[in-house]
Amino acid sequence: MVGLIVSVEELFRICFNGNPPYCHQRKASEIIQEGRSVVIRAPCGSGKTEAAVFPFLLGRKSVLPKRLI
């Protein structure tokens, strides 16, 4: 089987109904993947939850906590 390589943006689209990530979602996901904390301040419906959940969907367990609250 050939390995499938997709960009982070394409993977975001796959996970979240074809929608590309907003700038704040991309930046927050990068910070979380580095193991750092982040506070996202944005309007309702702007994708804060997706930004927080996305790194966990990637399965980067080496720097992420074992659970998401």
N, CA, C and O atoms as a Maestro MAE file, in Angstrom:
{
 s_m_m2io_version
 :::
 2.0.0
}

f_m_ct {
 s_m_title
 :::
 protein
 m_atom[276] {
  # First column is atom index #
  i_m_mmod_type
  r_m_x_coord
  r_m_y_coord
  r_m_z_coord
  i_m_residue_number
  s_m_chain_name
  s_m_pdb_residue_name
  s_m_pdb_atom_name
  i_m_atomic_number
  :::
  1 25 0.838 -1.184 0.000 1 A "MET " " N  " 7
  2 3 0.000 0.000 0.000 1 A "MET " " CA " 6
  3 2 0.882 1.246 0.000 1 A "MET " " C  " 6
  4 15 1.861 1.316 0.743 1 A "MET " " O  " 8
  5 25 0.546 2.200 -0.807 2 A "VAL " " N  " 7
  6 3 1.301 3.438 -0.916 2 A "VAL " " CA " 6
  7 2 0.819 4.402 0.164 2 A "VAL " " C  " 6
  8 15 -0.383 4.551 0.380 2 A "VAL " " O  " 8
  9 25 1.775 5.063 0.848 3 A "GLY " " N  " 7
  10 3 1.418 6.028 1.892 3 A "GLY " " CA " 6
  11 2 0.773 7.267 1.287 3 A "GLY " " C  " 6
  12 15 1.194 7.743 0.233 3 A "GLY " " O  " 8
  13 25 -0.229 7.774 1.945 4 A "LEU " " N  " 7
  14 3 -0.938 8.951 1.481 4 A "LEU " " CA " 6
  15 2 -0.440 10.154 2.264 4 A "LEU " " C  " 6
  16 15 -0.504 10.170 3.493 4 A "LEU " " O  " 8
  17 25 0.051 11.152 1.560 5 A "ILE " " N  " 7
  18 3 0.537 12.367 2.205 5 A "ILE " " CA " 6
  19 2 -0.382 13.506 1.801 5 A "ILE " " C  " 6
  20 15 -0.553 13.806 0.619 5 A "ILE " " O  " 8
  21 25 -0.973 14.138 2.818 6 A "VAL " " N  " 7
  22 3 -1.843 15.283 2.564 6 A "VAL " " CA " 6
  23 2 -1.371 16.439 3.434 6 A "VAL " " C  " 6
  24 15 -0.738 16.235 4.470 6 A "VAL " " O  " 8
  25 25 -1.682 17.632 3.010 7 A "SER " " N  " 7
  26 3 -1.309 18.810 3.785 7 A "SER " " CA " 6
  27 2 -2.205 18.933 5.007 7 A "SER " " C  " 6
  28 15 -3.268 18.316 5.076 7 A "SER " " O  " 8
  29 25 -1.773 19.723 5.957 8 A "VAL " " N  " 7
  30 3 -2.573 19.966 7.153 8 A "VAL " " CA " 6
  31 2 -3.896 20.611 6.763 8 A "VAL " " C  " 6
  32 15 -4.938 20.286 7.331 8 A "VAL " " O  " 8
  33 25 -3.858 21.527 5.794 9 A "GLU " " N  " 7
  34 3 -5.086 22.174 5.344 9 A "GLU " " CA " 6
  35 2 -6.056 21.159 4.747 9 A "GLU " " C  " 6
  36 15 -7.253 21.207 5.030 9 A "GLU " " O  " 8
  37 25 -5.553 20.246 3.927 10 A "GLU " " N  " 7
  38 3 -6.414 19.232 3.317 10 A "GLU " " CA " 6
  39 2 -6.977 18.295 4.379 10 A "GLU " " C  " 6
  40 15 -8.142 17.905 4.303 10 A "GLU " " O  " 8
  41 25 -6.174 17.934 5.353 11 A "LEU " " N  " 7
  42 3 -6.645 17.080 6.438 11 A "LEU " " CA " 6
  43 2 -7.720 17.792 7.256 11 A "LEU " " C  " 6
  44 15 -8.690 17.167 7.685 11 A "LEU " " O  " 8
  45 25 -7.552 19.081 7.472 12 A "PHE " " N  " 7
  46 3 -8.568 19.880 8.161 12 A "PHE " " CA " 6
  47 2 -9.875 19.841 7.379 12 A "PHE " " C  " 6
  48 15 -10.948 19.686 7.964 12 A "PHE " " O  " 8
  49 25 -9.788 19.981 6.066 13 A "ARG " " N  " 7
  50 3 -10.984 19.930 5.220 13 A "ARG " " CA " 6
  51 2 -11.676 18.572 5.322 13 A "ARG " " C  " 6
  52 15 -12.904 18.496 5.366 13 A "ARG " " O  " 8
  53 25 -10.885 17.508 5.358 14 A "ILE " " N  " 7
  54 3 -11.444 16.162 5.468 14 A "ILE " " CA " 6
  55 2 -12.173 15.989 6.800 14 A "ILE " " C  " 6
  56 15 -13.262 15.418 6.847 14 A "ILE " " O  " 8
  57 25 -11.577 16.478 7.862 15 A "CYS " " N  " 7
  58 3 -12.149 16.313 9.201 15 A "CYS " " CA " 6
  59 2 -13.381 17.181 9.433 15 A "CYS " " C  " 6
  60 15 -14.284 16.785 10.169 15 A "CYS " " O  " 8
  61 25 -13.428 18.350 8.820 16 A "PHE " " N  " 7
  62 3 -14.475 19.318 9.131 16 A "PHE " " CA " 6
  63 2 -15.296 19.729 7.910 16 A "PHE " " C  " 6
  64 15 -15.407 20.914 7.597 16 A "PHE " " O  " 8
  65 25 -15.862 18.749 7.230 17 A "ASN " " N  " 7
  66 3 -16.846 18.961 6.160 17 A "ASN " " CA " 6
  67 2 -16.386 19.859 5.016 17 A "ASN " " C  " 6
  68 15 -17.178 20.638 4.486 17 A "ASN " " O  " 8
  69 25 -15.143 19.761 4.640 18 A "GLY " " N  " 7
  70 3 -14.657 20.488 3.474 18 A "GLY " " CA " 6
  71 2 -14.283 21.933 3.708 18 A "GLY " " C  " 6
  72 15 -13.897 22.632 2.770 18 A "GLY " " O  " 8
  73 25 -14.389 22.397 4.944 19 A "ASN " " N  " 7
  74 3 -14.055 23.792 5.240 19 A "ASN " " CA " 6
  75 2 -12.563 23.958 5.487 19 A "ASN " " C  " 6
  76 15 -11.980 23.194 6.257 19 A "ASN " " O  " 8
  77 25 -11.938 24.934 4.855 20 A "PRO " " N  " 7
  78 3 -10.517 25.189 5.125 20 A "PRO " " CA " 6
  79 2 -10.366 25.848 6.496 20 A "PRO " " C  " 6
  80 15 -11.304 26.483 6.978 20 A "PRO " " O  " 8
  81 25 -9.213 25.710 7.123 21 A "PRO " " N  " 7
  82 3 -9.029 26.343 8.438 21 A "PRO " " CA " 6
  83 2 -8.896 27.855 8.315 21 A "PRO " " C  " 6
  84 15 -8.302 28.368 7.367 21 A "PRO " " O  " 8
  85 25 -9.466 28.560 9.299 22 A "TYR " " N  " 7
  86 3 -9.238 30.002 9.409 22 A "TYR " " CA " 6
  87 2 -7.832 30.211 9.949 22 A "TYR " " C  " 6
  88 15 -7.219 29.281 10.472 22 A "TYR " " O  " 8
  89 25 -7.325 31.416 9.824 23 A "CYS " " N  " 7
  90 3 -5.971 31.718 10.304 23 A "CYS " " CA " 6
  91 2 -5.816 31.415 11.788 23 A "CYS " " C  " 6
  92 15 -4.803 30.850 12.200 23 A "CYS " " O  " 8
  93 25 -6.819 31.788 12.606 24 A "HIS " " N  " 7
  94 3 -6.693 31.541 14.042 24 A "HIS " " CA " 6
  95 2 -6.736 30.050 14.362 24 A "HIS " " C  " 6
  96 15 -6.132 29.613 15.342 24 A "HIS " " O  " 8
  97 25 -7.441 29.265 13.551 25 A "GLN " " N  " 7
  98 3 -7.470 27.817 13.763 25 A "GLN " " CA " 6
  99 2 -6.120 27.203 13.441 25 A "GLN " " C  " 6
  100 15 -5.625 26.360 14.189 25 A "GLN " " O  " 8
  101 25 -5.529 27.615 12.348 26 A "ARG " " N  " 7
  102 3 -4.228 27.086 11.943 26 A "ARG " " CA " 6
  103 2 -3.160 27.427 12.974 26 A "ARG " " C  " 6
  104 15 -2.375 26.566 13.369 26 A "ARG " " O  " 8
  105 25 -3.131 28.688 13.411 27 A "LYS " " N  " 7
  106 3 -2.119 29.130 14.375 27 A "LYS " " CA " 6
  107 2 -2.297 28.424 15.721 27 A "LYS " " C  " 6
  108 15 -1.320 27.966 16.313 27 A "LYS " " O  " 8
  109 25 -3.531 28.334 16.201 28 A "ALA " " N  " 7
  110 3 -3.785 27.666 17.481 28 A "ALA " " CA " 6
  111 2 -3.393 26.195 17.415 28 A "ALA " " C  " 6
  112 15 -2.811 25.669 18.363 28 A "ALA " " O  " 8
  113 25 -3.703 25.532 16.317 29 A "SER " " N  " 7
  114 3 -3.338 24.118 16.166 29 A "SER " " CA " 6
  115 2 -1.827 23.931 16.184 29 A "SER " " C  " 6
  116 15 -1.322 22.978 16.777 29 A "SER " " O  " 8
  117 25 -1.107 24.841 15.535 30 A "GLU " " N  " 7
  118 3 0.357 24.758 15.537 30 A "GLU " " CA " 6
  119 2 0.909 24.901 16.957 30 A "GLU " " C  " 6
  120 15 1.808 24.161 17.355 30 A "GLU " " O  " 8
  121 25 0.372 25.849 17.710 31 A "ILE " " N  " 7
  122 3 0.833 26.079 19.081 31 A "ILE " " CA " 6
  123 2 0.539 24.865 19.952 31 A "ILE " " C  " 6
  124 15 1.391 24.446 20.735 31 A "ILE " " O  " 8
  125 25 -0.657 24.296 19.823 32 A "ILE " " N  " 7
  126 3 -1.024 23.120 20.613 32 A "ILE " " CA " 6
  127 2 -0.130 21.941 20.264 32 A "ILE " " C  " 6
  128 15 0.284 21.196 21.152 32 A "ILE " " O  " 8
  129 25 0.173 21.762 18.986 33 A "GLN " " N  " 7
  130 3 1.040 20.657 18.570 33 A "GLN " " CA " 6
  131 2 2.448 20.785 19.128 33 A "GLN " " C  " 6
  132 15 3.153 19.787 19.278 33 A "GLN " " O  " 8
  133 25 2.857 22.006 19.436 34 A "GLU " " N  " 7
  134 3 4.175 22.230 20.043 34 A "GLU " " CA " 6
  135 2 4.159 21.961 21.540 34 A "GLU " " C  " 6
  136 15 5.196 22.028 22.200 34 A "GLU " " O  " 8
  137 25 2.970 21.655 22.077 35 A "GLY " " N  " 7
  138 3 2.855 21.367 23.493 35 A "GLY " " CA " 6
  139 2 2.668 22.597 24.359 35 A "GLY " " C  " 6
  140 15 2.775 22.521 25.582 35 A "GLY " " O  " 8
  141 25 2.389 23.729 23.734 36 A "ARG " " N  " 7
  142 3 2.191 24.972 24.471 36 A "ARG " " CA " 6
  143 2 0.697 25.231 24.654 36 A "ARG " " C  " 6
  144 15 -0.130 24.670 23.936 36 A "ARG " " O  " 8
  145 25 0.364 26.077 25.610 37 A "SER " " N  " 7
  146 3 -1.025 26.455 25.858 37 A "SER " " CA " 6
  147 2 -1.404 27.624 24.965 37 A "SER " " C  " 6
  148 15 -0.558 28.411 24.540 37 A "SER " " O  " 8
  149 25 -2.688 27.714 24.694 38 A "VAL " " N  " 7
  150 3 -3.180 28.800 23.855 38 A "VAL " " CA " 6
  151 2 -4.587 29.178 24.314 38 A "VAL " " C  " 6
  152 15 -5.369 28.322 24.728 38 A "VAL " " O  " 8
  153 25 -4.893 30.457 24.234 39 A "VAL " " N  " 7
  154 3 -6.239 30.952 24.484 39 A "VAL " " CA " 6
  155 2 -6.731 31.549 23.172 39 A "VAL " " C  " 6
  156 15 -6.083 32.415 22.585 39 A "VAL " " O  " 8
  157 25 -7.880 31.076 22.728 40 A "ILE " " N  " 7
  158 3 -8.454 31.564 21.478 40 A "ILE " " CA " 6
  159 2 -9.618 32.478 21.832 40 A "ILE " " C  " 6
  160 15 -10.583 32.055 22.469 40 A "ILE " " O  " 8
  161 25 -9.518 33.709 21.421 41 A "ARG " " N  " 7
  162 3 -10.590 34.680 21.657 41 A "ARG " " CA " 6
  163 2 -11.147 35.075 20.297 41 A "ARG " " C  " 6
  164 15 -10.521 35.810 19.534 41 A "ARG " " O  " 8
  165 25 -12.344 34.565 20.017 42 A "ALA " " N  " 7
  166 3 -12.971 34.797 18.720 42 A "ALA " " CA " 6
  167 2 -14.485 34.707 18.888 42 A "ALA " " C  " 6
  168 15 -14.960 34.158 19.883 42 A "ALA " " O  " 8
  169 25 -15.246 35.234 17.941 43 A "PRO " " N  " 7
  170 3 -16.713 35.212 18.042 43 A "PRO " " CA " 6
  171 2 -17.288 33.800 18.013 43 A "PRO " " C  " 6
  172 15 -16.627 32.847 17.599 43 A "PRO " " O  " 8
  173 25 -18.529 33.692 18.461 44 A "CYS " " N  " 7
  174 3 -19.254 32.416 18.392 44 A "CYS " " CA " 6
  175 2 -19.304 31.941 16.940 44 A "CYS " " C  " 6
  176 15 -19.493 32.736 16.021 44 A "CYS " " O  " 8
  177 25 -19.133 30.649 16.754 45 A "GLY " " N  " 7
  178 3 -19.212 30.079 15.415 45 A "GLY " " CA " 6
  179 2 -17.979 30.255 14.567 45 A "GLY " " C  " 6
  180 15 -18.013 29.997 13.363 45 A "GLY " " O  " 8
  181 25 -16.883 30.692 15.172 46 A "SER " " N  " 7
  182 3 -15.676 30.946 14.380 46 A "SER " " CA " 6
  183 2 -14.721 29.758 14.341 46 A "SER " " C  " 6
  184 15 -13.663 29.841 13.718 46 A "SER " " O  " 8
  185 25 -15.078 28.653 14.999 47 A "GLY " " N  " 7
  186 3 -14.258 27.451 14.905 47 A "GLY " " CA " 6
  187 2 -13.236 27.264 16.010 47 A "GLY " " C  " 6
  188 15 -12.202 26.633 15.792 47 A "GLY " " O  " 8
  189 25 -13.500 27.794 17.175 48 A "LYS " " N  " 7
  190 3 -12.558 27.623 18.298 48 A "LYS " " CA " 6
  191 2 -12.439 26.158 18.700 48 A "LYS " " C  " 6
  192 15 -11.340 25.667 18.957 48 A "LYS " " O  " 8
  193 25 -13.564 25.465 18.753 49 A "THR " " N  " 7
  194 3 -13.551 24.055 19.143 49 A "THR " " CA " 6
  195 2 -12.755 23.224 18.149 49 A "THR " " C  " 6
  196 15 -11.955 22.381 18.552 49 A "THR " " O  " 8
  197 25 -12.961 23.446 16.867 50 A "GLU " " N  " 7
  198 3 -12.221 22.701 15.852 50 A "GLU " " CA " 6
  199 2 -10.715 22.937 15.991 50 A "GLU " " C  " 6
  200 15 -9.921 22.009 15.832 50 A "GLU " " O  " 8
  201 25 -10.331 24.162 16.283 51 A "ALA " " N  " 7
  202 3 -8.903 24.477 16.454 51 A "ALA " " CA " 6
  203 2 -8.300 23.702 17.612 51 A "ALA " " C  " 6
  204 15 -7.145 23.281 17.545 51 A "ALA " " O  " 8
  205 25 -9.073 23.510 18.673 52 A "ALA " " N  " 7
  206 3 -8.568 22.781 19.838 52 A "ALA " " CA " 6
  207 2 -8.571 21.272 19.610 52 A "ALA " " C  " 6
  208 15 -7.669 20.579 20.080 52 A "ALA " " O  " 8
  209 25 -9.556 20.761 18.906 53 A "VAL " " N  " 7
  210 3 -9.699 19.321 18.697 53 A "VAL " " CA " 6
  211 2 -8.770 18.800 17.605 53 A "VAL " " C  " 6
  212 15 -8.300 17.665 17.684 53 A "VAL " " O  " 8
  213 25 -8.507 19.600 16.608 54 A "PHE " " N  " 7
  214 3 -7.749 19.147 15.435 54 A "PHE " " CA " 6
  215 2 -6.416 18.477 15.765 54 A "PHE " " C  " 6
  216 15 -6.146 17.405 15.225 54 A "PHE " " O  " 8
  217 25 -5.562 19.054 16.629 55 A "PRO " " N  " 7
  218 3 -4.296 18.381 16.935 55 A "PRO " " CA " 6
  219 2 -4.486 16.990 17.539 55 A "PRO " " C  " 6
  220 15 -3.667 16.099 17.313 55 A "PRO " " O  " 8
  221 25 -5.553 16.801 18.300 56 A "PHE " " N  " 7
  222 3 -5.820 15.492 18.876 56 A "PHE " " CA " 6
  223 2 -6.243 14.501 17.798 56 A "PHE " " C  " 6
  224 15 -5.936 13.313 17.897 56 A "PHE " " O  " 8
  225 25 -6.940 14.972 16.775 57 A "LEU " " N  " 7
  226 3 -7.312 14.110 15.662 57 A "LEU " " CA " 6
  227 2 -6.089 13.680 14.853 57 A "LEU " " C  " 6
  228 15 -6.082 12.611 14.243 57 A "LEU " " O  " 8
  229 25 -5.064 14.519 14.855 58 A "LEU " " N  " 7
  230 3 -3.829 14.169 14.154 58 A "LEU " " CA " 6
  231 2 -3.080 13.052 14.859 58 A "LEU " " C  " 6
  232 15 -2.274 12.352 14.245 58 A "LEU " " O  " 8
  233 25 -3.345 12.885 16.143 59 A "GLY " " N  " 7
  234 3 -2.699 11.814 16.892 59 A "GLY " " CA " 6
  235 2 -1.275 12.113 17.295 59 A "GLY " " C  " 6
  236 15 -0.466 11.192 17.410 59 A "GLY " " O  " 8
  237 25 -0.948 13.357 17.511 60 A "ARG " " N  " 7
  238 3 0.400 13.736 17.920 60 A "ARG " " CA " 6
  239 2 0.543 13.568 19.429 60 A "ARG " " C  " 6
  240 15 0.597 14.552 20.167 60 A "ARG " " O  " 8
  241 25 0.603 12.328 19.881 61 A "LYS " " N  " 7
  242 3 0.591 12.043 21.310 61 A "LYS " " CA " 6
  243 2 1.906 12.360 22.003 61 A "LYS " " C  " 6
  244 15 1.954 12.381 23.232 61 A "LYS " " O  " 8
  245 25 2.951 12.601 21.268 62 A "SER " " N  " 7
  246 3 4.256 12.805 21.895 62 A "SER " " CA " 6
  247 2 4.312 14.077 22.739 62 A "SER " " C  " 6
  248 15 5.044 14.113 23.729 62 A "SER " " O  " 8
  249 25 3.570 15.112 22.383 63 A "VAL " " N  " 7
  250 3 3.611 16.352 23.154 63 A "VAL " " CA " 6
  251 2 2.250 16.751 23.712 63 A "VAL " " C  " 6
  252 15 2.166 17.663 24.535 63 A "VAL " " O  " 8
  253 25 1.189 16.084 23.280 64 A "LEU " " N  " 7
  254 3 -0.135 16.443 23.737 64 A "LEU " " CA " 6
  255 2 -0.511 15.669 24.997 64 A "LEU " " C  " 6
  256 15 -0.041 14.551 25.207 64 A "LEU " " O  " 8
  257 25 -1.349 16.258 25.824 65 A "PRO " " N  " 7
  258 3 -1.856 15.519 26.979 65 A "PRO " " CA " 6
  259 2 -2.675 14.318 26.525 65 A "PRO " " C  " 6
  260 15 -3.093 14.243 25.370 65 A "PRO " " O  " 8
  261 25 -2.901 13.385 27.434 66 A "LYS " " N  " 7
  262 3 -3.634 12.179 27.097 66 A "LYS " " CA " 6
  263 2 -5.133 12.422 26.981 66 A "LYS " " C  " 6
  264 15 -5.867 11.561 26.494 66 A "LYS " " O  " 8
  265 25 -5.591 13.587 27.425 67 A "ARG " " N  " 7
  266 3 -7.019 13.863 27.333 67 A "ARG " " CA " 6
  267 2 -7.246 15.341 26.987 67 A "ARG " " C  " 6
  268 15 -6.386 16.199 27.182 67 A "ARG " " O  " 8
  269 25 -8.438 15.583 26.468 68 A "LEU " " N  " 7
  270 3 -8.849 16.928 26.090 68 A "LEU " " CA " 6
  271 2 -10.057 17.298 26.928 68 A "LEU " " C  " 6
  272 15 -11.053 16.574 26.946 68 A "LEU " " O  " 8
  273 25 -9.975 18.417 27.619 69 A "ILE " " N  " 7
  274 3 -11.089 18.858 28.462 69 A "ILE " " CA " 6
  275 2 -11.626 20.160 27.899 69 A "ILE " " C  " 6
  276 15 -12.573 20.725 28.446 69 A "ILE " " O  " 8
  :::
 }
 m_bond[275] {
  # First column is bond index #
  i_m_from
  i_m_to
  i_m_order
  :::
  1 1 2 1
  2 2 3 1
  3 3 4 2
  4 3 5 1
  5 5 6 1
  6 6 7 1
  7 7 8 2
  8 7 9 1
  9 9 10 1
  10 10 11 1
  11 11 12 2
  12 11 13 1
  13 13 14 1
  14 14 15 1
  15 15 16 2
  16 15 17 1
  17 17 18 1
  18 18 19 1
  19 19 20 2
  20 19 21 1
  21 21 22 1
  22 22 23 1
  23 23 24 2
  24 23 25 1
  25 25 26 1
  26 26 27 1
  27 27 28 2
  28 27 29 1
  29 29 30 1
  30 30 31 1
  31 31 32 2
  32 31 33 1
  33 33 34 1
  34 34 35 1
  35 35 36 2
  36 35 37 1
  37 37 38 1
  38 38 39 1
  39 39 40 2
  40 39 41 1
  41 41 42 1
  42 42 43 1
  43 43 44 2
  44 43 45 1
  45 45 46 1
  46 46 47 1
  47 47 48 2
  48 47 49 1
  49 49 50 1
  50 50 51 1
  51 51 52 2
  52 51 53 1
  53 53 54 1
  54 54 55 1
  55 55 56 2
  56 55 57 1
  57 57 58 1
  58 58 59 1
  59 59 60 2
  60 59 61 1
  61 61 62 1
  62 62 63 1
  63 63 64 2
  64 63 65 1
  65 65 66 1
  66 66 67 1
  67 67 68 2
  68 67 69 1
  69 69 70 1
  70 70 71 1
  71 71 72 2
  72 71 73 1
  73 73 74 1
  74 74 75 1
  75 75 76 2
  76 75 77 1
  77 77 78 1
  78 78 79 1
  79 79 80 2
  80 79 81 1
  81 81 82 1
  82 82 83 1
  83 83 84 2
  84 83 85 1
  85 85 86 1
  86 86 87 1
  87 87 88 2
  88 87 89 1
  89 89 90 1
  90 90 91 1
  91 91 92 2
  92 91 93 1
  93 93 94 1
  94 94 95 1
  95 95 96 2
  96 95 97 1
  97 97 98 1
  98 98 99 1
  99 99 100 2
  100 99 101 1
  101 101 102 1
  102 102 103 1
  103 103 104 2
  104 103 105 1
  105 105 106 1
  106 106 107 1
  107 107 108 2
  108 107 109 1
  109 109 110 1
  110 110 111 1
  111 111 112 2
  112 111 113 1
  113 113 114 1
  114 114 115 1
  115 115 116 2
  116 115 117 1
  117 117 118 1
  118 118 119 1
  119 119 120 2
  120 119 121 1
  121 121 122 1
  122 122 123 1
  123 123 124 2
  124 123 125 1
  125 125 126 1
  126 126 127 1
  127 127 128 2
  128 127 129 1
  129 129 130 1
  130 130 131 1
  131 131 132 2
  132 131 133 1
  133 133 134 1
  134 134 135 1
  135 135 136 2
  136 135 137 1
  137 137 138 1
  138 138 139 1
  139 139 140 2
  140 139 141 1
  141 141 142 1
  142 142 143 1
  143 143 144 2
  144 143 145 1
  145 145 146 1
  146 146 147 1
  147 147 148 2
  148 147 149 1
  149 149 150 1
  150 150 151 1
  151 151 152 2
  152 151 153 1
  153 153 154 1
  154 154 155 1
  155 155 156 2
  156 155 157 1
  157 157 158 1
  158 158 159 1
  159 159 160 2
  160 159 161 1
  161 161 162 1
  162 162 163 1
  163 163 164 2
  164 163 165 1
  165 165 166 1
  166 166 167 1
  167 167 168 2
  168 167 169 1
  169 169 170 1
  170 170 171 1
  171 171 172 2
  172 171 173 1
  173 173 174 1
  174 174 175 1
  175 175 176 2
  176 175 177 1
  177 177 178 1
  178 178 179 1
  179 179 180 2
  180 179 181 1
  181 181 182 1
  182 182 183 1
  183 183 184 2
  184 183 185 1
  185 185 186 1
  186 186 187 1
  187 187 188 2
  188 187 189 1
  189 189 190 1
  190 190 191 1
  191 191 192 2
  192 191 193 1
  193 193 194 1
  194 194 195 1
  195 195 196 2
  196 195 197 1
  197 197 198 1
  198 198 199 1
  199 199 200 2
  200 199 201 1
  201 201 202 1
  202 202 203 1
  203 203 204 2
  204 203 205 1
  205 205 206 1
  206 206 207 1
  207 207 208 2
  208 207 209 1
  209 209 210 1
  210 210 211 1
  211 211 212 2
  212 211 213 1
  213 213 214 1
  214 214 215 1
  215 215 216 2
  216 215 217 1
  217 217 218 1
  218 218 219 1
  219 219 220 2
  220 219 221 1
  221 221 222 1
  222 222 223 1
  223 223 224 2
  224 223 225 1
  225 225 226 1
  226 226 227 1
  227 227 228 2
  228 227 229 1
  229 229 230 1
  230 230 231 1
  231 231 232 2
  232 231 233 1
  233 233 234 1
  234 234 235 1
  235 235 236 2
  236 235 237 1
  237 237 238 1
  238 238 239 1
  239 239 240 2
  240 239 241 1
  241 241 242 1
  242 242 243 1
  243 243 244 2
  244 243 245 1
  245 245 246 1
  246 246 247 1
  247 247 248 2
  248 247 249 1
  249 249 250 1
  250 250 251 1
  251 251 252 2
  252 251 253 1
  253 253 254 1
  254 254 255 1
  255 255 256 2
  256 255 257 1
  257 257 258 1
  258 258 259 1
  259 259 260 2
  260 259 261 1
  261 261 262 1
  262 262 263 1
  263 263 264 2
  264 263 265 1
  265 265 266 1
  266 266 267 1
  267 267 268 2
  268 267 269 1
  269 269 270 1
  270 270 271 1
  271 271 272 2
  272 271 273 1
  273 273 274 1
  274 274 275 1
  275 275 276 2
  :::
 }
}
